[in-house]
């Protein structure tokens, strides 16, 4: 065996042992099944946050599932540094009396993924990622628009309840698809 073959074999061995370590340690945990309790729970929390809070302006319901120290990072609107600030923006913006054209949020169902997070084998949180789109038309489907964004939500278990801790909302686009 020449030196190049030995080097390639060593690299393969290192990669395989590293992957094995990650899997055994729980660091490389795959997304949960869409039928799992965790997936269903966080999908329901997404619905409370957006269907009730954003779309129907029942902000008090979504407010209950948000951590006080929420951080929301938006690629177009900047940073929101607390639950109080986020709720104020909802009340005075999307759901405000001066809002002349209501915008609705729609989840692209098949895009939703949930990744559990463990500390020494104990579930403490989960990362929820997906794609959603926004429209003033309640009947809009994502197949008719390119007005979408990606999101990442960090959910934490706080006093035995799932709470939204961190939000990244990014890759917002706003071009409409042609109807051809």
C-alpha positions in Angstrom: 0.0 0.0 0.0 1.5 3.4 -1.0 1.5 6.5 1.1 -1.5 8.1 -0.7 -3.6 4.9 -0.1 -2.6 4.9 3.6 -3.6 8.5 3.9 -6.9 8.0 2.3 -7.6 5.0 4.6 -6.7 7.0 7.6 -9.0 9.8 6.6 -11.8 7.4 6.0 -11.2 5.8 9.4 -11.2 9.2 11.1 -14.4 10.2 9.4 -16.2 7.0 10.2 -15.1 7.1 13.9 -16.1 10.8 14.1 -19.6 10.0 12.7 -19.9 7.1 15.1 -19.0 9.3 18.0 -21.6 12.0 16.9 -24.3 9.4 16.6 -23.6 7.7 19.9 -23.3 11.0 21.8 -26.6 12.2 20.4 -25.0 15.3 18.7 -26.1 14.2 15.2 -29.8 13.6 15.9 -32.0 13.4 12.9 -35.3 15.1 12.5 -38.2 13.5 14.2 -40.9 11.6 12.3 -43.9 13.7 11.3 -46.1 11.3 13.4 -44.1 11.7 16.6 -45.5 13.5 19.6 -42.7 16.1 19.5 -43.5 17.0 15.9 -47.2 17.2 16.5 -46.7 19.3 19.6 -44.5 21.9 17.9 -46.7 22.0 14.8 -49.6 22.8 17.1 -47.4 25.6 18.8 -46.7 27.0 15.3 -50.4 27.1 14.7 -51.0 29.0 18.0 -48.3 31.4 17.1 -49.3 32.1 13.5 -52.9 30.9 12.9 -54.2 32.4 16.1 -51.7 35.1 16.9 -50.7 36.4 13.4 -53.7 35.5 11.2 -56.6 35.9 13.7 -55.0 38.5 16.0 -55.6 36.5 19.1 -52.3 37.7 20.4 -53.0 36.8 24.0 -53.0 33.1 23.0 -49.7 33.2 21.2 -48.2 35.4 23.9 -48.5 32.6 26.4 -46.0 30.4 24.5 -43.2 33.0 24.1 -40.3 33.3 26.4 -39.9 36.7 28.1 -36.4 37.0 26.7 -37.4 36.2 23.1 -35.0 37.2 20.4 -36.4 37.6 16.9 -34.0 38.1 14.0 -35.6 39.2 10.7 -33.7 39.8 7.6 -35.8 42.8 6.5 -37.2 44.2 9.8 -34.2 43.8 12.1 -34.1 42.5 15.7 -36.8 42.3 18.3 -35.3 41.8 21.8 -38.2 40.7 24.0 -41.6 39.2 24.2 -42.9 42.6 25.3 -41.5 44.3 22.1 -42.7 41.4 19.9 -46.3 41.6 21.3 -46.3 45.4 20.9 -45.3 45.1 17.2 -48.1 42.6 16.7 -50.7 44.7 18.4 -49.7 47.9 16.7 -48.6 46.5 13.3 -50.2 43.4 11.8 -53.2 43.5 14.1 -53.3 47.3 14.6 -56.3 49.5 13.8 -54.2 51.4 11.3 -53.4 48.3 9.3 -55.3 48.8 6.1 -54.5 45.5 4.4 -54.3 42.4 6.6 -51.4 40.0 5.8 -51.8 36.3 6.5 -49.1 33.7 7.1 -49.3 30.2 5.6 -47.1 27.3 6.5 -45.7 25.2 3.6 -46.7 21.9 5.4 -44.3 19.6 3.8 -41.3 21.9 4.6 -41.7 21.6 8.4 -38.9 19.7 10.2 -38.2 19.3 13.9 -34.9 18.4 15.5 -34.8 17.5 19.2 -32.1 18.9 21.5 -30.8 16.9 24.4 -28.6 17.6 27.4 -27.1 14.4 28.8 -30.0 12.4 27.3 -32.7 14.7 28.6 -34.9 16.6 26.1 -34.6 20.3 26.8 -35.6 21.9 23.4 -36.0 21.5 19.7 -35.2 23.3 16.5 -38.2 23.7 14.2 -37.4 24.8 10.6 -39.6 25.4 7.6 -40.9 27.6 4.8 -43.8 29.9 5.0 -45.4 32.5 2.8 -47.5 35.7 3.3 -50.4 37.1 1.4 -53.3 39.5 1.7 -55.4 36.8 0.0 -56.7 34.2 2.5 -57.1 31.6 -0.3 -53.5 31.9 -1.6 -51.4 28.7 -2.0 -47.6 28.6 -2.1 -47.9 27.2 -5.6 -49.2 30.6 -6.7 -46.5 32.7 -5.1 -42.7 33.1 -4.6 -43.5 35.5 -1.7 -42.0 33.2 0.9 -39.4 33.1 3.7 -37.5 30.5 5.7 -37.7 30.3 9.4 -35.9 28.6 12.3 -37.6 28.5 15.7 -35.7 27.4 18.9 -38.3 26.0 21.3 -37.2 25.4 25.0 -39.0 23.5 27.7 -39.5 26.0 30.5 -41.4 24.9 33.6 -42.7 21.8 31.7 -44.1 24.0 28.8 -42.8 24.5 25.3 -41.8 28.2 24.8 -40.5 30.0 21.8 -37.0 31.3 22.7 -35.3 32.4 19.5 -36.5 33.1 15.9 -34.7 33.5 12.7 -36.8 34.6 9.7 -34.8 35.0 6.5 -34.6 34.7 2.8 -37.8 36.8 2.3 -38.8 37.2 -1.3 -41.6 39.1 -2.9 -42.0 38.2 -6.6 -45.2 36.7 -7.9 -45.3 33.7 -10.1 -46.9 34.0 -13.5 -50.2 32.1 -13.9 -49.0 30.3 -17.1 
